[in-house]
Every structure is written in structure tokens, then in C-alpha cells.
Amino acid sequence: MNNLRTRRLVLPTLAFTGIVVSLMQTLVVPLIHVLPDLLHTSASTASWVVTATLLAAAVVTPVAGRLGDMYGKRRMILISMGLLVAGSVVCALSSSMTPVVIGRILQGAATGVIPLGISILRDELPRERIASAISVMSATMGVGGAVGMPLAAWTAQNFNWHVLFWTAAGLGAVAAVALAVILPESSVRSPGRFDYVGAVGLAVGLVTLLMPLTKGAQWGWTSPLTLGLLATSVVVFLAWGAFELRTDEPLVDLRTSASPTVLLTNLASVLTGFAMYATSLTVPQLLQSPPETGYGLGQSMVVAGLCMAPAGIVMMLLSPVSARITGRYGPRITLMVGTVVIATGYLIGAVAMSAIWQIALASTVIGAGIGISYAAMPALIMGAVPLHETGAANGLNSLMRSMGTSFSAAVMTVVLTNMTKPLGPVDVPTHAAFVTTFLIGAGAALLALLVASFIPRRVQSPAPATIEPGATELTPAR
């Protein structure tokens, strides 16, 4: 296979891999209500099947980015896919809680593939193709989740639940083989000593932050456990930050991360991640609510997933549009346009949720905005950091989005569990609860728009890994 043809296959291969990895987000969603019976455990314990993946992704993503900068991004992507396949096989062979959680942790550890893939695209592709390639790769973060839900629901309804994990293992293996054959190793490296103390500190800080956020509704938001973990997280992050500023080779370069472009982009990423997950949590519940409520549509999980699938397709189709906006006006404007579209979608949903087509329309508009926004974030980050730090910087940006989804899950759970009314023997969310979630999603998007408006206007476009003679790295944008 000649070099030109191989280079043309890099983006499709990485995009397919990104979709496979993001499928893990919604793989078990159709099983949530039956997991306690399937795993012979309580509902609270079974929820760790979802929580464990989130925690693993949050911890591993920035670490994988740094290791990719040091030892090779292709190598770390292949290792990550190996973990995904191994985790899927463990789950497929198991019917008890502990091994399934271990398998889900391994699946979550593969999440770093997407920011690593974005960094490779910057390193390997010609300058004129980078913007559109980043847009496509960024869109896979939403595409896999949106398309995966109806596929997972259909599989769960028609086959043994283990088939879900065998399918994930097969897709992961196909992606790994394609990567091994097609993907070149980036020549851009950042050799040095790995910051083990920083990695452990970040892991402890993230776990003690994300656990109470995801389990707070179950534990009680004012319980000693919730408050204790949150306080521990604050202390750990303060100590971690002090250590990272003093070490010569930090896991996360906080000085670079504190530059206006990177800091504000990461803050906007938290808010956009919040807006993204709000629809994933709210729309399926609204569609599946009983018609007896007066506003529920009584649909199955498969139909609910199909209503969200167009959002994922639109994310991918709008990738070229996002790239054109970035090429003409810059990634800052692209991010601002995306947040406006997200807010518009949520406002549509807040006033029109009485029919399936209305909810599908709102979800699709929100998905379009997410696709546009997600495509702009890596371009902003990579235009503001040195070339040899792109893996770690993209990993940190992906972490910020994941933290936004965690905050969203906590807030939406509070709204949907506290604004309820009785329906027979159970309490169900009220119509006002769903309207509130849509308005909160719109508010998060508009707040992201406000933050993005303060990002410095002059940001470099991400450049390929071609360094002029005598130069050591690209100069970060100021």
C-alpha cells in the first residue's frame, strides 16, 4: 500500500475507531433497568456498571495523552484498543457484578483514543486537511453515543445481553487491526520522565470529585460521605496543583493550561459537555414516560434511541460545515455558533415536546450544535499549545467535557427526581421537570457562548508536524 493511499485512509480509520470507542458510553443504557436481575445484585450496586466507565475514562484520558506525547500516540491508541477488546471479552464471559465492572473499567480506559487521534491528525495530515479532519474526528464523540443507543437497544431486546459485549469486542478488534495496518506513528515526541505523582494525584482528585457527583442523588447530597469526598477532592486538587507547578516535567502543564485560550476553551468545554449530556438523560425518559401522565409518549427504548440517532448523523454531516466556518472565521467563532445552535435546540424542546417528531427535531438541532462546538475545541487548544504537548492538552480538554457530563448527570437527576407527581404506585417526573431540564441545557449553552466570547481572537490554526529547520516547536498563540 503506497504512502498516499495510506494517508487517505488515516482519517476514516481513526473516525471508525472513535465511533467504536464512543459506543461504550451508551452500550449498557438499554440494560440499566434489568442489570440488577442480570447481575444478581441491588440497583445501587448495579449502577457501578455505568459509573466505573465514567471514572476510568476521566482518569485515563489525560494520562494516555501524556504517554502518547512521550512514547508515541499510535502505540497508546493500540494499547487502548487492546484494553477495550479485553474489557468487552471479560464482560461477555461474565454474569456477576465484579468481573463486569472490571470489564467496563477497561472499556472506559480506551476513551483516550479520540484526543490521541486528533493529535495524530495534526501531526500527519497536510495543513489544508487538518481543520476538516479534526471536525470529523471530534464528531465521533457524539456519533457513537447517539447511533449506538438504538443499536444497543435492538440487540438487547432480541438477543442475549452478552451479545452486546461480543459485538463490542469484534468492532474493537477490527478497529485495532485497521489501526495497526494503516496508522503511522507520529514522529513528534516529548521525551522525559513520566509524572507518576501527578498521575496518582489527578486520579485521586477526579475519583473523589466524580463519585459524589454521580452518586450524590443516591447517597444524599448532604450525607457525610458525599460532603467528605467533595472536601477531599478540593484538598487533593490544591496539593496536586502546587506539585505540578513545582515539578520540571508535569503531567499537566498548568502554566500553559492557564493561558486565556486554553483556560476559557476548557471552561466552555465543561459547559458544552453539560449541554450534550442533558439531552441524553432527559429525552429518553420523556419519550418513555407513560401516556397517562398527559405528556409522556409511551415509546420503547428502541424508538427512543431512534429519535436520538439523527442527532449523531447530523454531527457527522456537519463536519465539513464546521471546518469551513473555522477556516473562514476561526475556531472561536465556530464554537460560538455551535453554542447558539445548542441553545436553540433546547428552547425548541422546551416549548414543543408533545409529539415524537418535535422531540426528534429538538434533539437533532442540539446534536448539530454539539457537532459544530466539539469540532472547534481541539482546534482552539492545538493552536495555543506547543506541538509536543498536543496529546496531553487534548486529553485534558476531553476530560473537561467528561466532567461537564458528570455535572449534567447530577443536576438533571436532582431535577427529575425532585419535581415528580404520583402515578399509581410510583412517582414520575412532571411536565415542568422536563421543561426545566431543557431550560437548564439552554442556559448552559448560552453560558458557554459567553465564555467563548472572551477567548482571544487571534488563535493559530493547528499546524502539521512539519518544523522548520532550526525551530524546536510551534509558538503558542497569545
C-alpha positions as CSV (number, residue, x, y, z in Angstrom):
1,M,0.0,0.0,0.0
2,N,1.6,3.3,-1.1
3,N,2.1,6.2,1.3
4,L,-0.5,8.5,-0.3
5,R,-3.2,5.8,-0.2
6,T,-2.3,5.0,3.4
7,R,-2.6,8.7,4.4
8,R,-6.0,8.9,2.8
9,L,-7.2,6.0,5.0
10,V,-5.9,7.5,8.2
11,L,-8.9,9.7,8.9
12,P,-11.6,7.0,8.1
13,T,-9.8,4.5,10.2
14,L,-9.5,6.9,13.2
15,A,-13.1,8.1,12.8
16,F,-14.3,4.5,12.8
17,T,-12.2,3.8,15.9
18,G,-13.6,6.9,17.6
19,I,-17.2,5.8,16.9
20,V,-16.4,2.3,18.4
21,V,-14.9,3.9,21.5
22,S,-17.8,6.3,22.0
23,L,-20.2,3.4,21.6
24,M,-19.1,2.3,25.0
25,Q,-20.9,5.3,26.5
26,T,-24.4,4.0,25.6
27,L,-23.7,0.3,25.4
28,V,-25.4,-0.6,28.6
29,V,-28.1,2.1,28.7
30,P,-30.8,-0.3,27.4
31,L,-29.9,-2.7,30.2
32,I,-29.9,-0.3,33.1
33,H,-33.4,-1.3,34.4
34,V,-32.6,-5.0,34.2
35,L,-29.0,-5.0,35.3
36,P,-29.8,-5.9,39.0
37,D,-31.5,-9.1,37.9
38,L,-28.9,-9.9,35.3
39,L,-26.0,-9.5,37.7
40,H,-27.9,-10.7,40.8
41,T,-27.3,-7.6,42.8
42,S,-29.1,-4.4,44.0
43,A,-29.9,-1.5,41.8
44,S,-27.5,0.8,43.6
45,T,-24.6,-1.7,43.2
46,A,-25.5,-2.3,39.5
47,S,-25.2,1.4,38.8
48,W,-21.4,1.0,39.1
49,V,-21.5,-0.7,35.7
50,V,-22.1,2.8,34.3
51,T,-20.1,4.8,36.9
52,A,-17.0,2.7,36.6
53,T,-16.6,3.5,32.9
54,L,-17.0,7.2,33.5
55,L,-14.4,7.2,36.3
56,A,-11.9,5.2,34.2
57,A,-12.3,7.5,31.2
58,A,-11.8,10.6,33.3
59,V,-8.6,9.2,35.0
60,V,-7.0,7.6,31.9
61,T,-7.7,10.2,29.2
62,P,-5.2,12.9,30.3
63,V,-2.6,10.2,31.3
64,A,-2.9,8.5,27.9
65,G,-2.4,11.9,26.2
66,R,0.8,12.5,28.1
67,L,2.1,8.9,27.5
68,G,1.2,9.4,23.8
69,D,3.3,12.6,23.7
70,M,6.2,10.7,25.3
71,Y,6.2,7.2,23.8
72,G,4.1,7.5,20.6
73,K,0.4,8.2,20.0
74,R,-0.1,5.2,17.7
75,R,1.3,2.9,20.4
76,M,-1.0,4.3,23.0
77,I,-4.0,4.1,20.7
78,L,-3.3,0.4,20.0
79,I,-2.9,-0.3,23.7
80,S,-6.2,1.5,24.4
81,M,-8.0,-0.6,21.8
82,G,-6.4,-3.7,23.4
83,L,-7.9,-2.7,26.7
84,L,-11.3,-2.2,25.0
85,V,-11.3,-5.6,23.5
86,A,-10.1,-7.2,26.7
87,G,-12.8,-5.5,28.7
88,S,-15.5,-6.4,26.3
89,V,-14.5,-10.1,26.4
90,V,-14.4,-10.1,30.2
91,C,-18.0,-8.7,30.2
92,A,-19.2,-11.1,27.6
93,L,-17.9,-14.1,29.6
94,S,-19.3,-12.8,32.9
95,S,-22.7,-12.9,34.7
96,S,-21.7,-11.4,38.0
97,M,-21.0,-7.9,39.3
98,T,-17.3,-7.8,39.9
99,P,-15.9,-9.0,36.5
100,V,-18.5,-6.9,34.6
101,V,-17.3,-3.8,36.5
102,I,-13.7,-4.7,35.8
103,G,-14.6,-5.1,32.1
104,R,-16.3,-1.8,32.0
105,I,-13.3,-0.1,33.6
106,L,-11.1,-1.5,30.8
107,Q,-13.6,-0.2,28.2
108,G,-13.6,3.2,29.7
109,A,-9.8,3.3,29.7
110,A,-10.0,3.3,25.9
111,T,-11.6,6.8,25.8
112,G,-8.3,8.5,25.3
113,V,-8.2,7.2,21.7
114,I,-10.2,10.2,20.5
115,P,-8.0,13.0,21.7
116,L,-4.9,11.0,20.7
117,G,-6.4,10.5,17.2
118,I,-7.0,14.3,16.9
119,S,-3.3,14.9,17.8
120,I,-2.1,12.4,15.2
121,L,-4.2,14.1,12.6
122,R,-2.4,17.4,13.4
123,D,0.9,15.6,13.2
124,E,0.4,13.7,10.0
125,L,-2.0,15.4,7.6
126,P,-1.4,18.3,5.2
127,R,-2.3,21.7,6.7
128,E,-5.2,22.2,4.3
129,R,-6.9,19.0,5.5
130,I,-6.4,19.4,9.3
131,A,-9.5,21.5,10.1
132,S,-12.0,19.2,8.3
133,A,-10.3,16.1,9.7
134,I,-10.5,17.4,13.3
135,S,-14.1,18.2,12.7
136,V,-14.9,14.6,11.6
137,M,-12.9,13.1,14.5
138,S,-14.5,15.3,17.1
139,A,-17.9,14.4,15.8
140,T,-17.3,10.8,16.5
141,M,-17.6,11.5,20.3
142,G,-21.3,12.2,19.8
143,V,-22.0,10.0,16.8
144,G,-21.1,6.7,18.5
145,G,-23.3,7.6,21.5
146,A,-26.3,8.7,19.5
147,V,-26.2,5.8,16.9
148,G,-25.2,3.3,19.5
149,M,-28.3,3.6,21.7
150,P,-30.9,2.3,19.2
151,L,-28.5,-0.5,18.1
152,A,-27.8,-1.5,21.6
153,A,-31.5,-1.4,22.5
154,W,-32.4,-3.5,19.5
155,T,-29.6,-6.0,20.3
156,A,-30.7,-6.2,24.0
157,Q,-34.3,-6.8,23.1
158,N,-33.7,-9.5,20.5
159,F,-30.6,-11.4,21.8
160,N,-28.8,-12.4,25.0
161,W,-27.3,-9.4,26.7
162,H,-23.8,-10.8,26.3
163,V,-24.1,-10.3,22.6
164,L,-23.7,-6.6,23.2
165,F,-20.2,-7.1,24.6
166,W,-19.2,-9.7,22.0
167,T,-20.2,-7.1,19.3
168,A,-18.1,-4.5,21.1
169,A,-15.1,-6.9,21.2
170,G,-15.5,-7.7,17.5
171,L,-15.7,-4.0,16.5
172,G,-12.7,-3.2,18.7
173,A,-10.7,-6.0,17.1
174,V,-11.5,-4.8,13.6
175,A,-10.5,-1.2,14.6
176,A,-7.3,-2.4,16.2
177,V,-6.2,-4.4,13.1
178,A,-7.0,-1.5,10.8
179,L,-5.0,0.9,13.0
180,A,-2.0,-1.5,13.1
181,V,-2.0,-1.7,9.3
182,I,-2.8,1.9,8.3
183,L,-2.0,4.3,11.1
184,P,1.6,5.7,11.0
185,E,3.4,6.5,14.2
186,S,3.8,10.3,14.8
187,S,7.4,11.5,14.8
188,V,6.5,14.2,17.3
189,R,7.6,13.2,20.8
190,S,8.1,14.9,24.1
191,P,10.7,12.7,25.8
192,G,11.2,12.9,29.6
193,R,10.2,11.4,32.9
194,F,6.6,10.4,33.5
195,D,5.0,12.3,36.4
196,Y,3.7,9.4,38.5
197,V,2.9,11.6,41.5
198,G,0.9,13.9,39.3
199,A,-1.0,11.0,37.7
200,V,-1.9,9.5,41.1
201,G,-2.9,12.9,42.4
202,L,-5.1,13.6,39.4
203,A,-6.7,10.2,39.7
204,V,-7.5,10.6,43.4
205,G,-8.8,14.1,42.8
206,L,-11.0,13.1,39.9
207,V,-12.4,10.0,41.7
208,T,-13.2,11.9,44.9
209,L,-14.9,14.6,42.7
210,L,-16.8,12.5,40.2
211,M,-18.0,9.8,42.7
212,P,-20.2,12.2,44.7
213,L,-21.4,13.9,41.6
214,T,-22.6,10.7,40.0
215,K,-23.8,9.0,43.3
216,G,-24.9,12.1,45.3
217,A,-28.6,11.6,44.5
218,Q,-28.4,8.1,45.8
219,W,-26.2,8.8,48.8
220,G,-27.8,12.1,49.7
221,W,-26.3,15.5,48.8
222,T,-25.7,16.4,52.4
223,S,-24.6,13.0,53.6
224,P,-21.2,12.8,55.3
225,L,-19.9,10.5,52.5
226,T,-20.8,13.0,49.7
227,L,-19.5,16.1,51.5
228,G,-16.4,14.3,52.7
229,L,-15.4,13.2,49.2
230,L,-16.0,16.6,47.8
231,A,-13.9,18.2,50.6
232,T,-11.2,15.6,49.9
233,S,-11.3,16.4,46.2
234,V,-10.7,20.1,46.9
235,V,-7.7,19.4,49.2
236,V,-6.2,16.9,46.8
237,F,-6.5,19.2,43.8
238,L,-4.9,22.1,45.7
239,A,-2.0,19.9,46.6
240,W,-1.8,18.4,43.1
241,G,-1.8,21.9,41.5
242,A,1.0,23.0,43.8
243,F,3.1,20.0,43.0
244,E,2.5,20.3,39.2
245,L,3.7,23.9,39.3
246,R,6.9,22.9,41.0
247,T,7.9,19.8,39.0
248,D,10.0,20.1,35.9
249,E,8.1,17.6,33.8
250,P,4.4,17.8,35.0
251,L,1.6,15.6,33.8
252,V,-0.4,18.7,33.0
253,D,1.5,21.9,32.3
254,L,-0.7,24.3,34.4
255,R,1.1,27.4,33.1
256,T,0.1,26.5,29.5
257,S,-3.3,25.4,30.7
258,A,-3.8,28.8,32.4
259,S,-3.3,30.8,29.2
260,P,-6.6,32.6,28.3
261,T,-7.2,30.5,25.2
262,V,-6.8,27.1,26.8
263,L,-8.4,28.0,30.1
264,L,-11.5,29.6,28.5
265,T,-11.8,26.8,25.9
266,N,-11.7,24.2,28.7
267,L,-14.3,26.1,30.7
268,A,-16.5,26.3,27.6
269,S,-15.9,22.5,27.2
270,V,-17.3,21.8,30.6
271,L,-20.4,23.7,29.8
272,T,-20.8,22.2,26.4
273,G,-20.4,18.7,27.8
274,F,-23.1,19.6,30.3
275,A,-25.4,20.6,27.5
276,M,-24.6,17.4,25.5
277,Y,-25.5,15.0,28.3
278,A,-28.6,16.8,29.4
279,T,-30.4,15.7,26.2
280,S,-29.1,12.1,26.5
281,L,-30.6,11.8,30.0
282,T,-33.8,13.7,29.5
283,V,-35.1,12.8,26.0
284,P,-35.3,9.0,26.5
285,Q,-37.1,9.5,29.8
286,L,-39.6,11.9,28.2
287,L,-40.2,9.6,25.3
288,Q,-40.7,6.5,27.5
289,S,-43.0,8.2,30.1
290,P,-46.5,6.7,30.2
291,P,-49.1,8.4,28.2
292,E,-51.3,8.6,31.3
293,T,-49.1,11.4,32.5
294,G,-50.7,13.6,29.8
295,Y,-47.3,14.4,28.3
296,G,-45.4,11.1,28.1
297,L,-45.3,9.4,24.7
298,G,-45.0,5.7,25.9
299,Q,-42.3,4.7,23.5
300,S,-39.9,1.8,23.8
301,M,-36.2,2.2,24.3
302,V,-35.6,1.3,20.7
303,V,-37.9,4.1,19.5
304,A,-36.3,6.5,21.9
305,G,-32.9,5.6,20.6
306,L,-34.0,6.0,17.0
307,C,-35.3,9.5,17.8
308,M,-31.8,10.4,19.0
309,A,-30.0,8.7,16.1
310,P,-30.5,11.6,13.7
311,A,-28.5,13.9,16.1
312,G,-25.5,11.6,15.7
313,I,-25.8,11.5,11.9
314,V,-26.1,15.3,11.7
315,M,-23.0,15.7,13.8
316,M,-21.0,13.8,11.1
317,L,-22.7,15.5,8.2
318,L,-22.0,19.0,9.6
319,S,-18.3,18.3,10.0
320,P,-17.4,19.9,6.7
321,V,-19.6,23.0,7.5
322,S,-17.8,23.3,10.8
323,A,-14.4,23.2,9.1
324,R,-15.5,25.9,6.6
325,I,-16.6,28.2,9.4
326,T,-13.3,27.6,11.2
327,G,-11.3,28.2,8.0
328,R,-13.1,31.5,7.3
329,Y,-13.7,32.9,10.7
330,G,-11.6,30.9,13.1
331,P,-12.4,28.2,15.7
332,R,-13.6,30.8,18.3
333,I,-16.5,31.9,16.1
334,T,-17.2,28.2,15.3
335,L,-17.5,27.4,19.0
336,M,-19.8,30.4,19.5
337,V,-22.1,29.4,16.5
338,G,-22.3,25.9,17.9
339,T,-23.4,27.0,21.3
340,V,-26.1,29.2,19.8
341,V,-27.4,26.2,17.8
342,I,-27.4,24.1,21.0
343,A,-29.4,26.7,22.9
344,T,-31.9,27.0,20.0
345,G,-32.5,23.3,20.1
346,Y,-33.1,23.2,23.8
347,L,-35.5,26.2,23.6
348,I,-37.4,24.3,20.8
349,G,-37.7,21.3,23.1
350,A,-38.9,23.4,26.0
351,V,-41.9,24.7,24.0
352,A,-42.6,21.7,21.7
353,M,-42.5,18.2,23.3
354,S,-45.9,16.8,22.6
355,A,-45.0,14.7,19.6
356,I,-42.2,12.4,18.7
357,W,-41.2,14.5,15.7
358,Q,-40.9,17.6,17.8
359,I,-38.6,15.9,20.3
360,A,-36.6,14.4,17.4
361,L,-36.3,17.8,15.9
362,A,-35.0,19.4,19.1
363,S,-32.6,16.6,19.6
364,T,-31.3,16.9,16.1
365,V,-30.7,20.6,16.4
366,I,-28.9,20.1,19.7
367,G,-26.8,17.4,18.1
368,A,-25.9,19.8,15.2
369,G,-24.7,22.4,17.7
370,I,-22.7,19.9,19.6
371,G,-21.0,18.7,16.5
372,I,-20.1,22.2,15.5
373,S,-18.8,23.1,19.0
374,Y,-16.9,19.9,19.5
375,A,-15.1,20.4,16.3
376,A,-13.9,23.8,17.3
377,M,-12.4,22.9,20.7
378,P,-9.4,20.8,19.6
379,A,-8.5,23.5,17.0
380,L,-8.5,26.1,19.7
381,I,-6.4,24.0,22.1
382,M,-3.9,22.9,19.4
383,G,-3.5,26.5,18.2
384,A,-2.5,27.6,21.7
385,V,-0.1,24.8,22.9
386,P,3.4,23.7,21.8
387,L,3.3,20.9,19.2
388,H,4.8,18.3,21.6
389,E,2.0,18.9,24.2
390,T,-1.0,18.3,21.9
391,G,-1.8,14.8,23.2
392,A,-1.8,15.9,26.8
393,A,-3.7,19.1,26.0
394,N,-6.4,17.3,24.0
395,G,-6.7,14.7,26.7
396,L,-7.3,17.4,29.3
397,N,-9.9,19.0,27.1
398,S,-11.7,15.7,26.7
399,L,-11.6,15.4,30.5
400,M,-13.3,18.8,30.8
401,R,-16.1,17.6,28.6
402,S,-16.4,14.4,30.6
403,M,-16.6,16.5,33.8
404,G,-19.4,18.5,32.2
405,T,-21.4,15.3,31.6
406,S,-20.9,14.3,35.2
407,F,-22.2,17.7,36.4
408,S,-25.1,17.4,34.0
409,A,-26.0,13.9,35.2
410,A,-26.0,15.2,38.8
411,V,-28.1,18.3,38.1
412,M,-30.6,16.6,35.8
413,T,-31.1,13.7,38.3
414,V,-31.9,16.2,41.0
415,V,-34.5,17.9,38.8
416,L,-36.1,14.7,37.6
417,T,-36.2,13.1,41.0
418,N,-37.5,16.1,42.9
419,M,-40.1,17.5,40.5
420,T,-42.4,14.5,40.5
421,K,-46.0,13.5,40.8
422,P,-47.6,10.2,41.8
423,L,-48.7,7.8,39.0
424,G,-50.1,4.7,40.6
425,P,-47.6,3.2,43.0
426,V,-44.6,5.3,41.6
427,D,-43.6,8.9,41.2
428,V,-42.8,10.2,37.7
429,P,-41.2,13.5,36.6
430,T,-43.7,16.2,35.9
431,H,-44.0,18.1,32.7
432,A,-42.4,21.1,34.4
433,A,-39.4,18.9,35.3
434,F,-38.7,18.2,31.6
435,V,-39.2,21.9,30.7
436,T,-36.8,22.8,33.4
437,T,-34.1,20.4,32.1
438,F,-34.4,21.9,28.6
439,L,-34.1,25.4,30.0
440,I,-31.1,24.4,32.1
441,G,-29.5,22.9,28.9
442,A,-30.1,26.1,27.1
443,G,-28.7,28.1,29.9
444,A,-25.5,26.0,29.9
445,A,-25.1,26.6,26.2
446,L,-25.6,30.3,26.5
447,L,-23.1,30.4,29.3
448,A,-20.7,28.6,27.1
449,L,-21.3,31.2,24.4
450,L,-20.5,34.0,27.0
451,V,-17.2,32.2,28.0
452,A,-16.3,31.7,24.3
453,S,-16.8,35.3,23.5
454,F,-13.8,36.1,25.8
455,I,-11.4,33.7,24.1
456,P,-8.6,35.7,22.4
457,R,-9.5,36.4,18.8
458,R,-6.1,35.6,17.4
459,V,-5.6,31.8,17.6
460,Q,-3.3,29.9,15.3
461,S,-4.8,27.2,13.2
462,P,-3.4,23.8,14.2
463,A,-0.4,23.1,12.2
464,P,1.0,19.8,11.0
465,A,4.2,18.3,12.4
466,T,6.4,20.0,9.9
467,I,9.0,22.0,11.8
468,E,11.2,24.4,10.0
469,P,15.0,23.9,10.2
470,G,16.4,25.4,13.4
471,A,13.0,25.5,15.1
472,T,12.2,23.4,18.1
473,E,8.4,23.8,18.3
474,L,5.5,25.9,17.3
475,T,5.0,29.1,19.2
476,P,1.9,29.1,21.3
477,A,-0.8,31.7,20.5
478,R,-1.1,34.5,22.9
